Amino acid sequence: MPREFELVMPVPVPSRSGITHLYKSMHLADAFAIRLPAGASRDPDVLARFILSHQPSWIGWLMQVRDTIAACFGLKTARYLASLAHRVGIFRVYSTNRTEIVLGEDDKHLDFRISILCADEAEPEGSRQLVFSTVVHCHNRLGRAYIFVIAPFHRLVVKASLVRAARVGWPLATRPPAIQ
């Protein structure tokens, strides 16, 4: 694995996340953390949009392969999902607050949620931790087979997306307008 992947660390799904106890049974639950530099945005919506819009190009190719196969099973495709309202990329927005945005989708084979959680507290050097978590609940054998096949790709995509965002340069925090 590339050395840059050392910037991304596997961590438990944070207990303060809105997705931690969402499903009674989870067929996939993972989380990856990366440090945000001092001065980077703390807005989870801004960070989610940034991460998902700066993914490596090979992820687009992988999504095309996934869509071709998914369409054969009557599953929602990325093209269809991207055409819907209230989205960050292809993902529906379920909730947002000052530290976390929860994205995801429900389908006939599985439901999933993604959390982009930005630590409230800064480290001594001014950096903060961003945690990208995913939980999946499968409804049937198709869902379990699907998650078995895509889980390794999912983890690689999350790590590569976080590394790419760090390489491009995280968006800066916006400052409130000066008081006149």
KENU-564629 format. One line per field, with one value per residue: residue number from 1; x, y, z of N, C-alpha, C in turn. Coordinates in steps of 0.02 Angstrom, whole numbers, plus 32768, in hexadecimal, padded with zeros to 4 digits. Example, Ala and Ser with C-alpha at 12.3 -4.5 7.8 and 13.67 -1.06 7.14 Angstrom:
<nodes>
n <- [1|2]
n.X <- [8294|8282]
n.Y <- [7EE4|7F90]
n.Z <- [8186|8162]
ca.X <- [8267|82AC]
ca.Y <- [7F1F|7FCB]
ca.Z <- [8186|8165]
c.X <- [8294|8285]
c.Y <- [7F5B|8002]
c.Z <- [8186|818A]
</nodes>
This chain:
<nodes>
n <- [1|2|3|4|5|6|7|8|9|10|11|12|13|14|15|16|17|18|19|20|21|22|23|24|25|26|27|28|29|30|31|32|33|34|35|36|37|38|39|40|41|42|43|44|45|46|47|48|49|50|51|52|53|54|55|56|57|58|59|60|61|62|63|64|65|66|67|68|69|70|71|72|73|74|75|76|77|78|79|80|81|82|83|84|85|86|87|88|89|90|91|92|93|94|95|96|97|98|99|100|101|102|103|104|105|106|107|108|109|110|111|112|113|114|115|116|117|118|119|120|121|122|123|124|125|126|127|128|129|130|131|132|133|134|135|136|137|138|139|140|141|142|143|144|145|146|147|148|149|150|151|152|153|154|155|156|157|158|159|160|161|162|163|164|165|166|167|168|169|170|171|172|173|174|175|176|177|178|179|180]
n.X <- [802A|8016|8084|8047|7FCD|7FE0|7FBB|7F37|7ED9|7E95|7E09|7D99|7CE7|7CAF|7C6A|7C1B|7BE1|7B55|7B35|7B5D|7B0C|7AA6|7A73|7A31|7A72|7B0D|7B5F|7BCF|7C41|7CA7|7D2D|7D94|7E18|7E5E|7ED3|7EA8|7EF2|7F25|7EBA|7E6C|7DC8|7D40|7CC5|7C54|7C04|7C42|7CBE|7C97|7C63|7CD7|7D31|7CEB|7CE6|7D67|7D9E|7E0E|7E27|7E18|7DB3|7D3C|7D39|7D2F|7CB0|7C63|7C6F|7C32|7BB0|7B87|7B7E|7B26|7AB0|7A81|7A49|79E1|79FE|7A1A|7A70|7B09|7AFE|7A72|7A5B|7AA7|7A58|79F1|79A4|79E3|7A66|7B0E|7B83|7B64|7B1C|7A96|7A65|7A51|7A5A|7A9D|7B0F|7B70|7BE7|7BDD|7BAD|7B34|7B24|7ADF|7A84|79F0|79C4|7980|79CF|7A2A|7A4A|7AA6|7B11|7B77|7BEA|7C31|7C96|7CD2|7D49|7D22|7D7A|7E1A|7EC1|7F5C|7FB3|7F5B|7F1D|7E97|7E31|7DE8|7D68|7D35|7CB2|7C5B|7BC6|7B6A|7AD4|7A93|7A0C|79EE|7A26|7A61|7A8D|7AEB|7B47|7B6E|7BAC|7C14|7C62|7C80|7CB9|7D4B|7D71|7D28|7D6A|7DE8|7DC4|7D92|7E07|7E5F|7E17|7E1C|7EA6|7EBF|7E74|7EBF|7F37|7F13|7EF0|7EA0|7E02|7DFF|7DD0|7D43|7D3C|7CDD|7C84|7CD5|7CB2|7C68]
n.Y <- [7FC5|8073|80EA|8160|8138|8123|8195|8185|8138|80A0|80A0|8089|8095|8131|814B|81B9|81D2|81E2|816E|80FF|80A7|8087|8018|7F78|7F02|7EFB|7EEA|7F1B|7F85|8009|807E|810A|8175|8219|829D|8346|83D9|846B|84F5|84C0|84A2|8482|845C|83DE|83C5|8410|83CE|8349|835C|8389|831B|82B8|82F2|82F8|827D|81F6|81D4|814E|811D|8146|80F6|8079|8089|808B|8007|7FC8|7FFF|7FC8|7F3F|7F45|7F77|7F08|7EC0|7F0C|7F72|8014|808D|80EE|8159|816D|818C|8202|825A|827F|82EC|834A|8319|82E4|82D1|8231|820D|820D|828C|8274|82AB|833B|8397|8407|83BF|8348|82F1|8288|8213|81AB|811A|80BD|801F|7F91|7F24|7F48|7FBF|8053|80C1|8151|81AA|8246|8288|830A|8332|8388|83C8|8415|83DC|83F7|8433|846E|841F|83B3|8320|82C1|824E|81CD|8169|80CE|8071|7FDC|7F88|7EF1|7EB0|7E37|7D9F|7DCC|7E4B|7E29|7DDE|7E42|7EA1|7E54|7E46|7ECD|7F08|7F07|7F5F|7FCF|7FF9|8019|8080|80E2|80FE|812A|8198|81EF|8203|823F|82B6|82F3|8303|835A|83C8|8400|8458|8502|8547|85AD|8656|86B6|874B|87E8|8850|88EC]
n.Z <- [8000|7FDD|802C|8051|8081|8105|8145|8161|81DA|8219|8286|8313|82F3|8320|83C2|83D7|835F|82F0|82AE|82F2|8341|82EB|82A1|82CF|82AC|825B|81C3|8193|81DB|81E9|8202|81DD|8204|81EE|81FD|81FF|81C5|8224|8215|81B2|816E|81DD|81C4|81AB|813A|80D3|80D4|80B2|8030|7FF2|7FFF|7FB5|7F38|7F0D|7EF1|7EC2|7E12|7DEA|7E39|7E01|7D8F|7DCC|7E06|7D92|7D66|7DD4|7DC7|7D4C|7D6B|7DDA|7DA0|7D5C|7DC1|7DE8|7E40|7E8B|7E29|7E21|7DC9|7DC4|7E4D|7E5B|7E17|7E69|7EE4|7F74|7F97|7FB7|7F4B|7F14|7F81|7FF4|8066|810E|818E|81E0|8242|82A8|82B6|8270|81DB|8198|811E|809B|805F|8039|7FFF|7FA5|7FC4|8028|80AD|80CD|812A|812F|818D|81A2|820F|826E|82E3|8377|83CC|83C1|83A1|83FB|839C|8349|82EA|82B4|82C4|8243|822A|81C5|81B6|819B|8198|817B|8158|8128|80C7|808D|8037|7FC1|7FE5|8049|7FFC|7FA2|7FF9|8028|7FB5|7F93|8005|801A|7FB1|7FD5|804C|8019|7FC1|801C|8068|8001|7FD3|8041|804B|7FCF|7FDD|8042|7FFE|7F95|7FDF|8068|8077|80AF|814E|8159|8183|81F8|81C7|81DF|826A|825E]
ca.X <- [8000|803F|8095|8017|7F95|7FF0|7F98|7EF4|7EDD|7E55|7DF4|7D53|7CB3|7CAA|7C2D|7BF2|7BC5|7B0E|7B2B|7B7A|7AD9|7A6F|7A58|7A39|7AA8|7B35|7B86|7C0F|7C49|7CED|7D3B|7DD8|7E25|7E95|7EDB|7E9F|7F23|7F0C|7E9E|7E3E|7D82|7D25|7C80|7C51|7BE6|7C77|7CF0|7C7B|7C61|7D1C|7D4B|7CC9|7CF1|7DAE|7DB4|7E39|7E01|7E09|7D75|7D07|7D39|7D14|7C68|7C44|7C6C|7C00|7B6F|7B76|7B69|7AEC|7A75|7A69|7A23|79AD|7A13|7A23|7AB2|7B24|7AE1|7A2F|7A60|7AC1|7A24|79C0|79B0|79FB|7A9D|7B55|7B96|7B2D|7B01|7A60|7A76|7A22|7A5C|7ADB|7B15|7BB0|7C21|7BD4|7B7A|7B24|7B0F|7AD3|7A50|79CD|79B4|795F|79FF|7A4C|7A49|7AE6|7B1B|7BBB|7BF1|7C6E|7C95|7D0C|7D52|7D11|7DB5|7E58|7EFE|7F87|7FD0|7F25|7EFE|7E5B|7E29|7DAC|7D5C|7D07|7C98|7C27|7BA3|7B3F|7AA6|7A7B|79C8|79E6|7A64|7A80|7AB1|7B27|7B77|7B87|7BDB|7C4F|7C8B|7C98|7CD9|7D92|7D73|7D0F|7D9F|7E1B|7DA7|7D91|7E4C|7E79|7DF4|7E37|7EEB|7EBA|7E5E|7EF8|7F69|7EF9|7EF1|7E5E|7DE7|7E0C|7D96|7D2D|7D3A|7CA1|7C93|7CEC|7C7F|7C7A]
ca.Y <- [8000|80B0|8108|8194|8119|8126|81CF|816E|8103|8081|80AF|8073|80C6|815A|8142|81F6|81D7|81D2|812D|80C9|8076|808F|7FD7|7F42|7ED7|7F1C|7EBB|7F3D|7FC2|801D|80C5|811D|81BA|823E|82DE|8383|840C|84A9|8523|849E|84A7|8452|8451|839B|83C7|8426|8399|8311|836F|838D|82D7|8294|8312|82F5|8237|81E1|81C5|8107|810E|814E|80B9|8044|8094|8077|7FBE|7FB9|800F|7F97|7F02|7F54|7F7E|7EC5|7EA7|7F3C|7F9E|805B|809C|8130|818B|817A|81AE|8246|8284|8290|8329|8344|82E9|82F5|829F|8202|81F9|8234|82AB|8260|82DC|8362|83C5|842C|8393|8309|82E9|8241|8207|8164|8105|807F|7FFB|7F52|7EF2|7F60|8006|8066|8106|816A|81E3|826F|82A6|8334|833B|83CA|83E5|8417|83C3|8430|8456|848C|83F0|8390|82DF|82B3|8206|81B7|8129|80AF|8037|7FBD|7F53|7ECC|7E97|7DF5|7D80|7DF7|7E7E|7E0B|7DCE|7E82|7EBF|7E28|7E55|7F12|7F21|7F1A|7F9A|8007|8011|8038|80BF|8112|8113|8150|81D8|821A|8215|826E|82F6|8311|8316|8395|83FF|8408|849C|852A|855D|85F1|8682|86E0|878F|8816|887D|8931]
ca.Z <- [8000|7FDC|806C|8062|80A6|814D|815F|8171|820C|822C|82CA|831D|82E3|835D|83E9|83D3|831C|82E9|828D|831B|8357|82BC|828E|8301|8292|8228|819B|818A|8203|81EB|8208|81CF|821C|81D2|821D|81D7|81DB|8242|81E4|8184|817F|820D|81AF|818F|80F7|80A7|80D0|808C|7FE9|7FDB|7FF9|7F80|7EF7|7EFC|7EF3|7E8A|7DD6|7DE4|7E5D|7DCF|7D66|7DF8|7E0C|7D53|7D69|7E05|7DAB|7D18|7D8D|7E04|7D75|7D4B|7DFB|7DF8|7E77|7E79|7E0D|7E34|7D9B|7DDD|7E8E|7E52|7DFA|7E9C|7F0C|7FB9|7F93|7FB5|7F1A|7F08|7FC1|8013|80A7|8141|81C4|81E4|827A|82A3|82B5|824A|81A7|818C|80D9|808F|8030|8047|7FC2|7FB5|7FDC|8065|80C0|80E9|813D|8133|81B9|81A0|8252|827B|832B|8392|83ED|839A|83C0|840E|8361|8322|82BC|82CB|82A5|821D|8228|8190|81CD|8172|81B3|8149|816D|80EE|80CD|806F|801F|7F8E|800B|8069|7FC7|7F89|8028|802A|7F7B|7F8E|8043|8011|7F86|7FFD|8079|7FEF|7FA8|8053|8077|7FC8|7FD0|8076|8038|7F97|7FF8|8065|7FCC|7F72|8010|8086|8073|80EB|8175|8147|81BE|81FA|81B1|8214|8286|824C]
c.X <- [802C|804A|8064|7FDC|7FA2|7FD0|7F53|7EF9|7E99|7E47|7DAF|7D23|7CA9|7C67|7BFF|7BD2|7B7B|7B01|7B40|7B47|7A9C|7A4C|7A63|7A71|7ACB|7B60|7BC9|7C0C|7C94|7CF3|7D85|7DE1|7E61|7E98|7ECF|7ED1|7F00|7EF3|7E6F|7DF6|7D6F|7CDE|7C7A|7C32|7C1C|7CAB|7CD7|7C7B|7CA7|7D39|7D2C|7CD3|7D3A|7DC9|7DE2|7E0E|7DEF|7DC9|7D3A|7D01|7D1B|7CC9|7C43|7C3C|7C35|7BBA|7B59|7B5C|7B29|7AAC|7A57|7A3E|79EC|79BD|7A1C|7A6A|7AC8|7B07|7A9B|7A32|7A77|7A8C|79F0|79D4|79CA|7A33|7AE0|7B72|7B5A|7B08|7ACC|7A79|7A3F|7A21|7A9E|7AD7|7B5B|7BED|7C1B|7B9F|7B72|7B05|7AFE|7A9E|7A30|79BC|7996|798F|7A22|7A3F|7A8E|7AE5|7B66|7BBA|7C34|7C6B|7CD7|7D10|7D43|7D50|7DF3|7E90|7F29|7FA3|7F9A|7F03|7EC0|7E58|7DE6|7DA4|7D25|7CF2|7C61|7C08|7B71|7B14|7A8A|7A36|79C1|7A29|7A87|7AA9|7AF0|7B5C|7B97|7BBB|7C1B|7C7F|7CA8|7CBD|7D23|7D9A|7D5D|7D46|7DD6|7E03|7DA7|7DD7|7E68|7E58|7E0E|7E7F|7EEA|7EA5|7E97|7F2C|7F53|7EFD|7EAB|7E44|7DF3|7DCB|7D83|7D28|7CFA|7CB4|7CA7|7CB3|7C95|7C6D]
c.Y <- [803E|80CC|813E|8178|8119|8164|81BC|8132|80E3|808F|8090|80A9|80EF|8151|817E|81FF|81C3|818F|80F2|8093|8077|804D|7FA4|7F13|7EFC|7EE8|7EDA|7F7B|7FD1|8068|80D1|8167|81D7|8281|8315|83B6|8447|84D6|8503|84A6|8471|8440|840C|8398|83DC|83EF|835D|8321|8371|8347|82B4|82B3|8310|82AD|8227|81CA|817B|80F4|8116|8111|807F|804B|8081|802B|7FA9|7FC6|7FDD|7F56|7F0D|7F59|7F3A|7EA8|7ED7|7F69|7FE5|8066|80E1|8166|819E|81A2|81F6|8276|829B|82CD|8317|8310|830B|82BF|8272|81F1|8229|824F|8297|8291|8301|838E|83E4|83FF|8356|8311|829E|823C|81BD|8157|80C6|8060|7FB8|7F1E|7F07|7FAA|8016|80B0|8113|81A6|8205|8298|82CB|8340|8382|83EE|83E1|83F9|8400|8456|8473|845C|83D0|834D|82DC|8267|81F8|8171|8110|8075|801E|7F88|7F32|7EAF|7E4E|7DDA|7DAA|7E2E|7E63|7DF9|7E0F|7E9F|7E95|7E39|7E9C|7F2B|7F32|7F58|7FD7|8024|8034|807C|80F4|812C|813F|8194|8208|8231|8249|82B3|8319|8329|8355|83D2|840E|8450|84C1|853C|85A2|8619|86AA|8727|87BB|8843|88C4|8961]
c.Z <- [8000|8022|8083|808B|80F1|816D|817A|81A0|8218|8276|82D4|8306|8323|8381|83E4|838D|831C|82C8|82B8|832C|832A|82AB|82C5|82EC|8259|8204|8186|81B6|8205|81EF|81FD|81E2|81F7|81F6|81EA|81F0|81FD|820B|81B2|819C|81B1|81FB|818D|8149|80C4|809D|80A8|8042|7FCB|7FCF|7FBC|7F3B|7EE1|7EFE|7EB9|7E4F|7DD0|7E09|7E2E|7DA3|7D8E|7E00|7DCC|7D50|7D99|7DE9|7D76|7D37|7DB5|7DDB|7D63|7D83|7E10|7E32|7E5D|7E5F|7E25|7E08|7DB2|7E1E|7E88|7E36|7E2D|7EC4|7F52|7FBF|7F9E|7F88|7F0D|7F49|7FDB|8056|80D8|817C|81C1|8222|8276|82A2|8288|8214|819D|8147|80D2|805C|804A|8004|7FD6|7FD2|801D|8070|80DA|80FB|8141|8162|81AB|81E0|825C|82C6|833F|83AC|83C0|83C3|83D2|83D2|8333|82F1|82DD|82A8|8280|821B|81F5|81A3|819F|8199|817E|816A|812F|80FB|80B6|8057|7FEB|7FB1|802B|8036|7FAC|7FB8|802E|7FF0|7F7E|7FCC|8039|7FE5|7FAC|8028|8052|7FD5|7FDF|8061|803F|7FC3|8005|8065|8000|7FB0|801C|8033|7FA6|7F9F|8029|807E|80B5|810D|815E|8188|81BD|81E4|81EC|822B|8279|8285]
</nodes>
